[in-house]
Amino acid sequence: MRVVGNIPVKVDEIIQETEFVKRFRFSPIDKLPLPAFTGGAHIKTFLHKDDDILERTYSLVSLPTERNFYEIAIRQDDYSTGGSIYWHKEITVGTTLDISFPKNHFPLSYQAKHHVFYAAGIGITPFLTMMKDLQEWQTFELHYAARTAEQCAFYEQLKDEYGDRCHFYFSRGDDPKKMFPTSMVTHRIGTHVYFCGPIKMVQDYRNAAVSYGYPSKAIHFELFSAGKDDQPKNAFTVELVDSNKTIRVSENESLLEALLNAGIDAPHACKIGGCGSCELDVAEGEIHHRDVFLTAEDRKKRNSILTCCSRAKSEKIAIKI
């Protein structure tokens, strides 16, 4: 039985899903059953790259009931900082790596009477397992936007398995069609909506759902990419109230990176401001919020910072850790 620690695995198969998306299957080197997981779960992967460890998070796309192997699907990201490019260019069958136990910051809500998934691009990945979990016992539908059918990952599989429960929107081609948040207006009472895609898409759909009257507990989202950050990054000093330490955060690192580099056991998960795992209370100072997790109301009610992406507005802040 597995209890703690990372799991050594080996890549068994690589499937080219589309021109830019590859699916990777890996199995445990020790042959023990892999941990069970629920729809929407993800793992962290740890790859040795030169003298560094490349740590990235990906949604699981294999069956939640499958214990002999896991699968992830990775798009070569236009804004990649090395992760997706390394997977696409360097990883081959036989490559070994470590993975974490599955975690789920994007679970299905069992209070919903109907589930509606909105995906853009590789944002489809968490919904593949969520729909599997729902298939036998509750209603759902998928709205999925991509450039073309050829660039739509898992297109044929989705059509074959779920038929008219899937609605596809291809922005290029002979009959271009775009996905809009206005479709949420027609969903029946008790529907929960789920969004996964680029930051701009998630923000737009989340704001629209709120404006249409969806309660906060019925709105769920996850990001697959941090996107391109063009905002200037300032250096600042952070006082750690609980440990009576002070650290300096440079322009080239996040607060989370500075904390981890200083040996501070700071909580974190997605590292792109989408899950809220790295949120810490702020004792002093103003924050420039760059996340999409905290709502405007959240920011009024509590003084906190998501250390993976947000920064200080002033020269110095104090946080509780």
N, C-alpha and C positions, 0 to 999 in steps of 0.2 A: 504493500500500500504506500502511495506517495503522501508525504506529510508536509514538508517544507522544502524550500530551495528551488533553484532553476532545474530545468529538464534538458539534458543533452539529446539532440535529435539529429537526423540525417535527411537531407533532401532526396526523396525517392523519384519524384516526377515533376516536370515543369511543362505546363500547358499554355500555349499562346492563345489567349481568349480573343484578343483584338490586336490591332497594330501596336497599341501602347499598353496593353494590360496582359500581365502574366499571372497564372495561378500556380502556386507552389505547394506541393504535398510533401510533408515530412513525417517520419515515424520515430518513436523513441529508440535510442540505441540500446537501452537495457531491456527492451521488449515488454515492459510492464504496461498495463492499460493506462492510457492518458486520463487526466481528470475530466469528469463530466462538466458540461457547461450549459447555459441557457441562451436562447436567441438574443442576439445583440452583443454578446461577449467579445472580448478582445484579448490578445496576448501581447507581451513585449518580446521582441527578438533581440538577441545580443550576438553580433557578428564581429570577428576580429578583422580589423582593417589597419594594416601596417602595425603601428604600436598602440593603436587606440581600439576602443570597443564602440562599435556603432549600435546604439540602442534606438529602436523604433517600435511603435505600437501599431498593430493591424487587427482589424476585425476577423474573426474566424468565419469561414464560409462553408466548411464541411458540416455534415449532419451532426446535430448536437448529441445524437445517440451513438455516434461513431467513436470508439475508444482506441482504435489501432493506429489512427493517423489524424493529423490536423491539416487543414488547407487554409491558405490566405491568398488574396488576390491583390496585386500591387500595380498601380498605374505609374508609368514613368512621369514624374511630376515636373511641370515646367519650372517650378520654383524650388526644386529639390536642393537640399543642402548636402546631398551625398547619399542619402538612404535609398531612395527608389532607383537612382541611377546605378548604385552599387549592386542592388538586387538584380536589376535587369542585365547589367553588363558582366558582372563577376561571378554570380552564383550559378553553379552547375549541379547536375545530379551527382550526388556523393558528398557535396559540401556539408560539413557539420557545423552546428551552432547550438546555442542555448536559448531556451524559451522560458517564459514565466508561466505560472499557473494562470488559468483564465480568470479575468475579472469582468464585471458587467456594470458600467456606469450608464447604460442605455437600455434598461430592461423594459419589457412589455408591462403595461399596466393592466392588472386583472380587474380593475374597476370599470374598464371600458366596455361598452356594448357593441362597438364597431371600431376597427382600427384602420387608419388610412396613412399610408407611407408615401412620402414625397422624396424622391432621390434625384440627384444630378450627378452625372458621370460615375466615378468610382464610389460615390456615396451609396450605391446600391448594396455594398457588401454586408452591412449589419442586417439589412432587411431579408437577405436570403435565409438566414437561420431563424429570424423572427417569424417569417411566413411559414416555415416548416413547423415551428412550435404551435402556430395557430391553426394549421390546415384542418385538423380533425375536429376542432371544438368551438371555433368562433369565426365570425365573418371579418373580412378585411379586403382592402383593395390597394393597388400600387399605382402611383403616378411617377413616371420615370423619364427624365429628359436627357438626351444625348445629342451629339451633332448629327450622326447618321445611324442607320441600323447596323452598319458594319463596325461602327465604333461604340456600339451599345453592348457592354459586357453582359454575358449571360442571357442575351436576347432570346435565342431559340429555346433555351432551357425554361425561361420564364413563360414563354408562350405555350410550350407543351404542357407544363405542369399546372399553370393557373388560368390559362385561357383569357376569358373576358374580364377577369378580375384585375388584369394588367392594362394600363393605359400608357402608351408610348408617345413621346413628343420629340420629333427630330427637327432641329432648327435649320438643317441644310438639306438640299436635294430638290426633287421635282415638286414636292408638295410640302414645303416647310410648315412646321407647326410648333408653337411654343407653349410651355407649361406656365400657367399663371396661378397665383394664390386665390383668385376669385372662385375657383372650384370648391373651396372650403365652405362657401356660403350655403351650398346645397346639401352638405352632410347632415345626417339625422342627429337628433338630440342624443347625447351619450357617446358621441364619437370622440376618440382621441386621435390626435394628429402627430406624426413623427416626421422630422426633417433631417436629412443628412446630405451634405454637399459643401461647396465653398462657403466662406464666411458671409459674403454678400447675399447669397441665396438663403442661407439659414436666417440671417437677420431679417430679410424682407418677409419671409413666410412667418416667422415668429411674430413680428409686428402686426402683420395682417391678421393672424389668428386672434391676437389680443383685441384688435379693432373690431373683429366680427363677433366678439363676446365669448370666445372660448375661455373657460377658467384655466388658471395657471397649471392646475394639476392634470389638465387634458392636453398640454403642449409639451412635447418631448423633442430633443434635438441632439445631434452629435456632429462634430466637424471631422472631415477627413484630411484637411490641410489647413495650415495657418495662413496660406496665401502669401502674397508679397507685401512686406511691411516697409512702406516708404516714409514712415514717421521718424523724425530725428530721435536719437537715443542719447540721453544725458547721463553723465556720471553722477552718483550721489552716495551718501554715507548712510548706513543703517545701524541703529542701535538695537540690540537684541535684549529686550527688557528682562526676560526670564533668566537668561544666562549671563547677563551683565557683560556682553561682548559688543564690539563694534567692528563692522566690516565695510569695505569699500566696494561699490558696484561700478565697474567701468562701462564705457559706452558700448563695448563689444560683447557684453554678457548680460543675461537676465538676472534678476534678483535671485531666482531659484538656482541658477548656475553658480552664483557667488556663494550662496548658502551651502550648497553641496560641496563646492571646492574648499570651503572653510571647515569641512567636516561636520556640518550641522545636518542632523537627520530630519530634513524638511519634507513634509508630505507632498506627493505629486503623482500624476498619472499621465494625462494626455500631452502636456507641455505646450498646448496651443490655445489655452484660454477657454476651453469648451466644457470641461467636466466639473470644475469647482474643487477638485481634490486638493489643490495647493493653496486654498484660501487661508489667510492668516489675519488676525485682528491687528489693527493699527492703533497704537497708543498715542501717536503724535505725528503731525504732518499731513499734507494734502497729497492725494493720489491721482495720477493720470491713468484712468482706467482704459485698457486696451483689449479687454476680454469681451466675449459675447455671452458669458454665463450669467453675470449679475444683471438684473433688470434695473431700470432707472429707480424703481421703488426700493429695490434691495440696497442701492447705493445711498438712498436717503435714510434708510432704517439702521444700517450698520456700517461702521467705518472699518473697511477691510481691504485687502489687496490680494489679487491672484498673482503669485510671485513669478509664474512662468512667462508673463507677458506685460503686466502693468508696471509702471515706474513711479518714482517720486516726482512731484511737481517742484519741490523745493530742494535745497542742497542736502537736507538731512530729514530722515523719518525714523520713527521708533516702532518696532513691531513686537508682538508677543510670541516669543518662541524661545 
